Amino acid sequence: MRKKFLDVYDCYDISPDILVHTSEDDHKNRVKHTFDILLKSDDIYRGLHQGYFSPIEDCYYTKSKLVSGKSPLGFDVEFIEEPAYFFRLNKWKDRLKDFFFRNPDSILPEHRLNEVNNILDSDLKDVAITRSNCDWGVEVAQGETIYVWFDALLGYLNHLKLGDTGYTPDNLKLIHVLGKDILSFHTLLWPAILMSLGLNPPCKFISHGWLLSRGDKISKSLNNSVPAMPPPQNSDVCRLALMNLGDFTNDFEFDPSIFESSHNIIRNKFANTCHRITSVISLSRIETIDSPFFDHSDLQNDQLIGSLLDKFGAYRKHLDDHVKSFRLDKYIQVLIEITYEINKFIEYKQFWLIDSHSKEFVATAWTACSLLFYLGLFLMPITPRLSRDIISRLRPSLSGNVVSTPSFDCLDNIIQYSYSPIHLNQLT
């Protein structure tokens, strides 16, 4: 099963920095070590666990949460009573209240903070963190293993090595992304564990919505699949489609037509703009286009190009703001606007009619390539394959050195870049 997830990551250009699995010896040792620390500090104690267990969901419910004797999602449950270790969640109730009072913007969307406060205003129960009915996981006592949720939370802690670095919000910004149905685990239990270890909670919790199929959450528990995605070679299409849904703290009904519309955006806007620029330059038979400007003061002599480069520089901040506000859909809309501006410049200059031996052609070609370089770099987080293809066709260089690992930092010296564009078949 794990290999299947890794294969999906490769197919869709997903590159996790850390991938934790409970079968790893290092993970087991770190979980046991943290468990021992909490046990010695009396944040963990022995007790009797009672609850209604849903085998399909691998989740426990209190009687008050049941609906007609079943789980909230309609699955059968069975009453279980067994000895277990408990984490003293209630001990940290006041600290948690104080944290969210002092950091009212720490949870997105904002109305989720009300849910958290309502839980904190109720009788906050301690949490059973071991199970005796599970034959996999991290074993901490005879026949008992760490509950999967507690195990997962310790995975975040151990593999970020927060305890080793002694991080604070001032030197490390942790943003925690979670599903809306597991809000309490991640906004209450996780911060309480960190507090009990003398560490700070994440600075931001982002609660995302669900992808729906006919009104129901798409999930393993419900076993409701979605229509087949495009083949892996079109990973850019899938990435763009999902990131362009809207505010991802909302729910979205899954509609396979989003793939076709996303493919049209990639082909007709981004890829076509690249093809249009390289085709005109290829007809000129100019191999290398050097910057006609020595420094930014030279741009004062060409107000159009100067204002365009300033405008594209400002786009960088707009995009950064959209990332910080977790609105990738707005990020994509800016990319579409950038494409419009590039084509507007080409149309205004009538690029294809300019004498290729003139200084005007060189200035126009260099500007078009630079604007396309902006677009290629900005596309990197959304459509990495298209981004790489665009930049590889531009072949940007700085002081004679080809840029092999382009990054946003390249834009700081955009005026110094040269390009040796190649014209190939249209990107799709």
N, C-alpha and C positions, 0 to 999 in steps of 0.2 A: 504493500500500500504506500509506504513512504517513497519508493522509487517512482510511483505514478505521480505523486505530487512534485517530485524533483523534475520529472520529465515535462510536466506542465509548466513549471518555472522556466525551463529552457526554451520551450516552444513559444512562450509569450513574453520573453525578454524580461523576466522578473529575477532580480539579483538580491536575495536576502543576505545581509551581512552575517547574521547568526541564525542558524536553523537548529532548534533544540528538539531532541527526541528522548522520551523517557527511558528508552532502552540503553542509552549511552552510560557507560560506567562513570564518566566525569559528572554527568547530571545527577546520577543516583548518589554519588558521594557528597556533592554539594547540597542536595536536598536533605540528606541525613545530617549533615553538619549544621545546617540552619535549624532543622527540627530540634537538635540537641541544645542549641543556643536558647531557643524559645522555651524549651522544657526546663532548663536550668533557671531561667529568669521568671518562671511561674506564669508565663503567658500561655502555656499549654498545660492542661490538666486532664485527669482521667474522669470519665463520666459515662452515662448511659444514653445512647442515641436512639431516638424514636422518630419514625417518619414513614411516609408513603412513597415507595420507590417505583419509578417508571423504568423498566428494563430497556425499553426502546430508546428513551431519551437519556438514560444513564443519569437520572436526576431525582432528587428527593423533594417532596412537597409536604407542607403541613396540612392538617385536615381542612383548615379554613381556605386553602388555595384550591381544593378539589372542586370540580364542577360535575354534579351528578355522579359522584363516586369515581370520577376519572381525572386524569391530569388536565390542565387548562387547554392542552391541544387535543384532548379526547382519547388518550391512550390509557390502557389498563394499568393499575398500580397495585402494589402489595404492601401490607403493613410490615415493617421490619423494626425489631428492637434488639440492640446489640451494644456491648461495651465499645467505647471509642475514646480517642483523645479529642479534646476540644480546644479551640483557640479562643482566648478571652476577648472577643470582639467588643462586648459591652464596656469593657474597661476603657476603651479608647473613644467612647461615644462623645464625651465633651471635647476632646481634642479634635475629633473629626468635625463636629459642629463649628468649632472655632476656625478651623482651616477653611471651610467652605464659606463662612461668614466673611473672613478676611480676603477670600479669593472668589468673589461672586461670578467672575468670568472664566472660571477654571473648567466649567462643563459646557459643552456645546452639543445640541442646541440648548438655549437658556432654560427652556421649560423642563428639561431633564433635571435641573438643579432642584426644582420643586419636588420631584419624585424622591430624590436623595434626602432632602430635608424632611419630608414626610416620614421616611423610614427612620431617620434619626430621632424624630419626635415621638416615635412609637417605642414599644418595649424591644429594644435591639437585643436579639438573642446571640449567645455564643454559638460558634460554628463547629460542628463535628468535622474533623479533618482526617480521620482514618476510617477504613471500611474493612470488614472481614469477609465480604461476599465477592471479593475481586481477586483473581489469581494473576493479575499483571500489575505493574506499577512499581513504586519504590517501597520496599518492605521496611518497616520500622519497628515492628513487634511481631511476636509469634502469630503468624496467620493474618496480620493486619498490614494494609498498604495505605500510603498517603492518598487521600481523595483527589481525584483528577484535577479539580479546580485549584486546590491548594498547591498541588504539584506544579501546575502550569504557572501559577503566580510566582512560585519560587524559581521557576525557570527563567522568568524575566530578570529577577534579582541576581541570580547566580551567574548567568552568562553575560550580563552587562558588568558583572564584577563591581557592583555599586559599593558593596561592603569593603572592597579593597581600596577603592578610590576615595571614599568618603565624600561623594559628590554633594553639592548644594545647588539650589536653583540658580545661583549666580554663575556657576561654571559648567553646568550641563542642563540643557532644556529637554526634559523628557515629555513627549507628547504620546499619550496612550490612546489608541484607537480600539473601540469595542463595539459589539452589537448591542442594540437597545434592550434586548431581552436578558442580557447578563450585566446590567448596569450595577446592581448592588454588589456583585462579586468584585468588580473592578474599581468601583469608586468608594467602597467602604472596606472590604476585607483587605484588598491590596495596599491601600494607604496605611491601614492599621498595622499590617505586618511590617511595613517600612518604619513606621513610628516606633514599633516595639524593638526594632533593631537600631534605633537612633538615626534613621535616615529620613529624608524629606519625601513627600508624595510627588508624583509628576505635576508639572505646572499646568497641564491641560489634559482633559479627558474629552475625546471626540466620540460621541455615540452615533453610529451610523444606522441608517434604516435598513429595510429588507428589500430584496428583489422578490417580486410577487409573481405567482402563476395562477391566474384566475382568482385573484384576491387572497390566495394563501401564500405564506412564506415558502420560498424554495429552500428545502432543507433535506438532509439525510433522513431525519426522523419521519417526515411525511412521504419520503420516497417519490417526490414529484420532480421530474426532470424538466429540462428546458429544451427547446429545439436546438439541433446541432449548431455549434459555432462554426464560422469559416475555418478552413484548414489552417494549420500552424503557420504556413508561409505568409498568411495575412494577419499576423499578430497585431500589427499596427491598427488594423480595422477594429479588432476586438477592444484594444486598449482605448482608442478614441471613442468608440461607442459607449463604453461603460463610464469613462471619465466625463462624457458630455451629457450625461443624463440630467444633471441639475444639482441642486443642493443635496449632497449625499447623506445628510442627516434625515432626509425624508424617505418614504417608501416609494418604489417605482414598479409599476406593472411591466413585466418583461415582454417586449415586443420585438420579434426577430427582424422587423423592418429597419431597426436602428443600424444593423450592419450594412445594409445597402446604402442608406443615407450617409453613413460614415465613410464608406468606400468612395462615394461621390465627392465628398469634401476632400479626401486625400488626393484623388485622381484629378478632379477638375479645378481645384484651387491650389493646393501646395505643389503637387507634382507638375502640373501644367505650367506653373510660374517658372519652375526650374528649367523645364524643357524650352520654354519660350526664350529665356535669356541665353542659354547655351547655344541654341540654334542660330541666333543672330551673330553671336561672337564667332561661331565655327565658320560662318561664311566669310568672315573678315580674314581668316587664316592667321590671325595674331595669336602667337603661342602664349605669351605672358603679358598680363595687364598690370603694370605698376601703378601705384598711387600717384596721381597728378598733384597731390598736396603734400608739402613738406611738414606742415604743422597746422594746427587749428586756425591760426590767423589767416592762412591761405584761403580757408573756406569763406571768408568775408567777401571774396571776389566772386563767389558763386552762391548767391543767397538761397537758391532753390536746393542745391545739394547740401549746403550747410544746415538749412532748416530741417531737411529730411533726416540727416544724421542725428541732429539734436532730438528730433521727434522719436526716432528709433531708440535712441539712448534712454528717453523717458519711458518707452514701452517696457524696458527692462524693470523699472521700478513698479509699474502697473502690474506686471506679471508676478513679481515678487510679492506684492500685496495680496494678489488673489491666492497664491500658494499659502501665505500666512493665514488667510481667512478660510482656507480649505475649500475654495470655490474653483475647482479645476474646470468646470464648465465655462466660467467667465474667462479663465486663462485661454481656453480654446477659442472663445469669441474674439479675444484680442489677436490671436494668431490669424484668424480669418480677416480681421481688419488690417493687419500687417500685409497680408497677401494683396488685399485691395489697394493699399498704398503703393506697393511695388508696381503693380500693373498700371495704376494711374500714372506713375512716373514714366513708365515705358511708353504709354500712349501719348502723354504730353510731349515727350521728346521725339516721338516717332523714330524710335531707336533704329528700326530696320531701314530707314531712309538716309541716315547720316553717313557721310563719306568715311569709310573705315580708315583712311589715312589722316583724318583730321584729329586735332586735339579734343574737339567736342566728342568724337566717338570714344576716345580713350577715357575721358572723364565720365561719360554716360555709362560705358561698359563697366568701369571700375565701381561706380556707384551702384549699378544694378547688382553686380557680384557681391558688394558689401552688404546691401540690403538683403540679398538672398542668404548670405552668411549669417546675418542676424536671425532670419527665419529658421535656417537649418539648426542653429544652436538652440533657439527657443522651442523647437519641436522635440528636442532630445528627450525630455521627460514623458512626452505623450506618445510619440511615434518614433522610437529609437532607430528602427531600421530605415525609415524614410530619411530621418535626420542624417544618419551615416552616409546614405546614398547621395544626398544633396551635397554634403560637404566634400565627399570624395570626388564628386564631379567638378566642384569648384577648385579643388586642389590649392587651398590657401597656403601662403608661405610668409614668414616673417624673417627679414634679413637673410633671405636665401634659404632658410630652413623650412621644409614642409611641415605643416602642423599635423602631427601624428595622433595626438590625443587632445582634440578640441574641447574647450570648456568655456563657460560664460566669461571667464577672465580674459579671453581673447578679445572681447569687445572693448576692453579698456584702451587698447592700442589699435583700434580698427583702422585708423588713418594710415598706419604704417604697413598694412598688409598688401601683398600682391596676389594675383590669381592666375592659374594656368588651366582654365576650364576645358573640359572635354564634353563633347556632345554625343550621347548614346541614345538608345531607344527610350521612349517616354516611360517614366516611372509609373507604377500602378500600385 
